[in-house]
Amino acid sequence: MSVKEGDLLVVRSHSKPDLPRRWWLVAGALLCFPSLLHADAAKPLHGAWGVQTEHLSETVEPGDDFYRFVNEGWIDSTRIPPDRNFLSEPWVAQLGIYRDVEAIMADILAAPRGAAGSAERRLQDLHRSYIDADRIEMLGVDPIREGLDRIARIESHDQVARFMADPMASSVFHLVVKPPVDMQGGYVLSLEQYRVTGLGLPAQAYYKSGEAPYPDHRTAYRDYIADSFDAAGLDGGQIHAERVLELETRFANVMWDFARLRDAGAAFELIATSDLGDRAPGFPWSAYLDAKGLGDLERVNFGIGAIVDSAALFREVPVESWKSYLAFHWINNHADFLPDRFGERRHSFYAQRLFGVAERASRGERATELIQGQLGWDVGSLYVARHFPESSNRKVLEIGEYVRRAFREQLLETEWMDDLTRREALAKADAIIFEMAEPKVRTDLAELRTQPGDLVGNIRRIREANWAADRTRIGQPISRWGDWNMYPHRVGLGFHQQYNKIFITAGALLPPFFDPDADMAVNFGSIGSTIGHEFGHSLDDQGSKFDSRGALRDWWTPASRAAYEERTRRLIEQFGAYEALPGVTLKSDQMIGEIVGDLTGALIGRRAYDLYLQDHPEEAGIVLDGFTGPQRYWLALVQKTRMVASEEALRSMARQASQPPPPFSVNGVLTNLEDWYRDFGVGADSSLYRPVHDRNPLWERAGANGPSNGKNTEN
């Protein structure tokens, strides 16, 4: 039962409610409507209507720090788990899903061994092969000995490249199966290289920067490499470590940075495979592709990354250095599957030193994480079958269509976009499809065979099976369904540029993103704004380069593109001034896609809620705990972003991530949006106030930001 305006004696519609008074309001509602004490309706997970109002600040005003106003109690009372370096509201939901997965696994492990080819057998065997620590200790390094022996016998660059084709080895190139640029014909093989492809440190700055703490991290990395050789019983650890660090530093200095890698126009160029040697001389492409089972491949996409420079550098590096590199990464890639001394060393360097994670998770927790990482489609399918109701699908799709309508209306009113560009943008918005809970098409692992006592062999066979399934897609007809980059039981959404598709995992259809029992304003503020975020990606600086069919095509007029780029430039300047830590500003140029997504999501999610109220006028006057529907929208939007993080995590987010961390992802966005100012009565006397001429709502029509003094009259 909802409490509507007029049921209570006191209603406040624009400013922060008086917190002590709120509890009198609730008490009055219960006295007037005693049936609320015995309501049969299910309750939302968060609070009485979807937001945990007990966490609202009693001292911070909405216009001074809206992120803290909504989340202060949660921030102050939340502690980062010792096996993590940050904790966010989405991760709280994810950890809850992990507990559900553990219950599923407990049932599977208690049952007889599943039939050959079944998901149950695969999960049973992989779990048991990892949890059997005594057997792993007994085997020592024997499971990786054959690979180390193969590396020791390498005598040429061709043999180095062939070894890089092993699914457990590291390589300086990626092979990805994807649609071609024009979305015609079948899938193609794409040759790609990312920021740290094949490198052992998490970002280029770790190799290149002279600022603290990077030089000390490099020293620790060198020691970790040497220790890895010692632990494996191999001589010359220090010599190998010097070679590996020198080699990786050279590659880090030629690899593209994140901002350059985001350029969609650099990602597609189909060439004859026989021309690879001319286009990128130095790397033995034929040997590498033949070892990957692609010896007869006719065409390859010459994709993103420093492919030419890296191929040349590959030939310059001596074979002996490559052997040190391959041996270290062979050990490191298997570290978590070997005796505990390897996993402990790896955790000590990567988790503790680089990211400030105090403790290593228990073996049981690591087993669950391994299962989810290696057999995520099996886990996700079982999770959806047990926990995901079809009714949630329908309700979220309804919200998604309101968001589509709002996005169309926003585009129609965007005065800086001319009619030719607008027509194409509207066609693209209309053509976006939704794929919910789990992909309609996924990799079939029925032929995969696993064993309960062969951990390393199981991991290898899983990777081989996944690559074989990918390889068979080359040349097959393109389908817009499937092809997710996250598992159904993970908390996440995504926009696929070439499929012009928004996909939403089952994990993202839980609080804080969606709660079927929550107030609709809350659901529009959570899942509605999140879907709006993905609509934003359809027209962000990269998504806007793809048309309604997903083909890479320049469909913008020069005038509209220039107007758009001027607005994104201003956003880059705004967010680039924010400091995650003293002196550590955000790399906003590489974050601009997510900034556009956040801004678009907040803007059109709010408009979608208005459209919903037009169709449901009986809900327009509802006030809950003193909050109007529009105010509840903003509270829910911000509740889902709350996070606590270590300094190491914040530094990494600021410099390497594609998403601004909170509070900037909240306060930085909302200060551009007139609806937020109006809904909370935020004026020029507030700390977050941004003068109208400085606001950048991106899609709003010119002059839509209200009166020049930023003040608004109440409705």
Protein Blocks (a to p, Z undefined) as FASTA:
>chain_A
ZZdehjambdcfkbccdfklmmmmmmmmmmmmmmlmmcfbdcdfbhjnopafklpcfkbc
fklommlmmmmmmmmmpccdfkbcbdcfklmmmmmmmmmmmmmmmmmmmpccddehiakl
mmmmmmmmmmmmmlmmmnmmmlmmmmmmmmmmpcbfklmmmmmmpmkbccfbdcdddddf
kopajadddddddfkgoiabfbfklmmpcbdfklmmmmmmmmmmmmmmmmnopghklmmm
mmmmmmmmmmmmmpccfklmmmmklmgccddfklmmmmmghiafklmmmmnopampfbdc
ddedjfklmmmmmmmpcfklmmmmmmmmmmmmmmmmmcfklmmmmmmmmmmmmnopabac
dfklmmmmmmmmmmmmmmmmmmmmmmmcfklmmmmmmmmmmmmmmmmmmmmmmmklcfkl
mmmmmmmmmmpccdehiafbdcdfklpccdfklmklmmmmmmmmmmmmmmmmgopacdfe
gjiabdfkbgcddddfklopacddfklmccfkbcfkbcfklmmmmmmmmmmmmmmmmmmm
klmmpcfkopacdfbdfklmmmmmmmmmmmmmmmmmpcfbghiacdfklmmmmmmmmmmm
mmmmmmmmmmmmmmmmmlmmpceehiafklmmmmmmmmmmgccddfklmmmmmmmmmbdc
dfklmmmmmmmpmklmmmnopafkbmklccfklpcehlacehilopfklpacdZZ
